[in-house]
Amino acid sequence: MARRTDAASAGTPATVALARAGVAFTAHAYAHDPRAAAYGLEAAEKLGLDPARVFKTLLATVDGALAVGIVPVADQLDLKALAGALGGKRAEMADPAVAERKTGYVVGGISPIGQKTALPTVLDETAILCETIYVSGGRRGLDLELAPDDLLAVTDGRYAPIARPR
């Protein structure tokens, strides 16, 4: 997998962070429909991918502190499991305005990579089954393909069972 520097991938904090870290990735752009209700499922459909390989980035507060949970787009974030993975007791979804302010990204385009504020990050363990996974590239209509271990290396994250079926 080669780094991409075409116009579709240039310029997001996520692609800059990956390039700076020397992490191999491929940028995949697609035409985002602003009426789409589920951004991650839209990405999987438009890119012709199995939704089990496309992951969404969700922000939650764990015992009052922000954290990132990354789960397959067809699943839900198990808040209790996320709290446990981070040594906490209670978690709830973060306010979208807070998520945007702390990450520097807009909802629907929040990447786990290159966020303004480094946050504790947990990737659902099902990612281990994939050679590569897809995460938001930092804007709606752009996903980045990379190895899950590379994602964790660049975010200083960890694996844990944090997803549950819808």
C-alpha positions in Angstrom: 0.0 0.0 0.0 1.5 3.3 -1.0 1.0 6.7 0.5 -1.2 8.8 -1.7 -0.6 12.5 -2.3 -3.3 13.3 -4.8 -5.7 16.1 -4.4 -8.3 13.9 -2.8 -6.1 13.0 0.1 -3.9 16.1 0.5 -4.4 18.5 3.3 -6.3 16.8 6.2 -4.6 16.6 9.5 -5.0 12.8 9.3 -3.1 12.4 6.1 -0.4 14.8 7.2 0.0 12.9 10.5 0.2 9.6 8.7 2.8 10.9 6.2 4.8 12.5 9.0 4.8 9.2 10.9 5.8 7.2 7.8 2.7 5.1 7.9 1.5 3.5 4.7 -2.1 4.3 3.8 -4.4 4.7 0.8 -6.9 7.5 0.5 -10.3 6.6 -0.9 -12.5 9.6 -1.9 -16.2 9.2 -2.7 -19.1 11.6 -3.5 -20.7 12.3 -0.1 -24.4 12.7 -0.1 -25.3 15.4 2.5 -28.6 13.7 3.1 -27.0 10.4 4.2 -28.2 9.4 7.7 -25.3 7.1 8.5 -21.9 8.4 7.3 -20.0 5.2 7.9 -22.5 3.0 6.1 -22.5 5.5 3.3 -18.8 5.1 3.0 -19.0 1.3 2.9 -21.7 1.4 0.2 -20.0 4.0 -2.0 -16.6 2.3 -1.8 -18.1 -1.2 -2.3 -16.7 -2.5 1.0 -17.8 -5.0 3.6 -19.1 -2.9 6.5 -17.0 -5.0 8.9 -13.9 -3.4 7.4 -15.1 0.2 7.7 -14.9 1.7 11.2 -16.5 4.8 12.7 -14.8 7.1 15.2 -17.0 8.0 18.2 -16.2 10.3 21.1 -17.4 9.5 24.6 -16.7 10.7 28.1 -15.3 8.1 30.4 -15.6 9.2 34.1 -15.7 12.8 32.8 -12.7 12.6 30.4 -13.0 12.4 26.6 -12.0 9.2 24.8 -12.2 7.7 21.3 -13.9 4.5 20.5 -13.5 3.0 17.0 -16.0 0.4 16.0 -17.4 -1.2 12.7 -19.9 1.0 11.1 -22.7 -1.6 11.3 -22.2 -1.9 15.1 -22.7 0.3 18.1 -20.2 1.4 20.7 -20.6 -0.5 23.9 -20.1 2.4 26.4 -19.7 0.1 29.4 -17.0 -1.9 27.6 -15.2 1.3 26.5 -15.2 2.5 30.1 -13.8 -0.9 31.3 -11.1 -0.9 28.5 -9.9 2.5 29.8 -10.1 1.5 33.5 -13.2 3.7 34.1 -16.6 3.0 35.5 -19.0 5.1 33.5 -19.2 6.3 29.9 -21.6 8.3 27.8 -21.5 9.7 24.3 -19.8 13.1 24.1 -21.7 16.2 23.0 -21.1 16.6 19.2 -20.0 20.3 19.6 -17.4 19.2 22.1 -16.3 16.4 19.8 -15.8 18.8 17.0 -14.0 21.4 19.1 -11.6 18.8 20.7 -10.8 16.9 17.5 -10.8 19.8 14.9 -13.1 17.7 12.7 -16.8 17.9 11.9 -19.2 15.1 12.9 -19.3 12.6 10.1 -15.7 13.3 9.2 -14.0 12.8 12.6 -10.8 10.9 12.0 -9.1 9.0 14.9 -5.8 10.3 13.4 -4.5 13.9 13.7 -6.9 15.2 16.2 -6.2 18.6 17.8 -6.1 17.0 21.3 -4.6 13.5 21.7 -7.2 11.4 23.5 -7.2 7.8 24.8 -8.2 5.6 21.9 -9.6 2.1 21.8 -10.1 0.1 18.5 -12.6 -2.8 18.6 -10.8 -6.1 18.6 -12.6 -7.3 15.4 -10.1 -5.1 13.5 -7.4 -7.7 14.2 -9.2 -10.0 11.7 -8.5 -7.5 8.8 -5.3 -6.9 7.0 -6.5 -3.3 6.5 -9.4 -1.3 7.7 -11.0 2.0 6.7 -11.4 5.0 8.9 -12.4 8.6 8.2 -9.8 10.7 6.6 -10.8 13.9 8.3 -13.7 15.0 6.1 -16.9 13.6 4.8 -16.3 11.7 1.6 -12.7 10.6 2.4 -11.7 7.3 4.0 -8.2 6.1 4.7 -7.2 2.5 4.4 -4.4 1.3 6.7 -3.3 -1.6 8.8 -5.1 -1.7 12.2 -1.8 -2.0 14.1 -0.5 1.1 12.3 -3.7 3.0 13.4 -3.0 2.0 17.0 0.7 3.0 16.7 -0.1 6.5 15.4 -2.9 7.1 17.9 -1.2 5.4 20.8 -4.3 3.2 21.1 -5.2 -0.3 22.1 -7.5 -3.1 21.1 -10.5 -4.1 23.2 -14.0 -5.7 22.6 -16.0 -2.4 22.5 -18.5 -3.1 19.8 -22.0 -4.7 20.0 -24.4 -5.5 17.2 -27.2 -2.9 16.6 
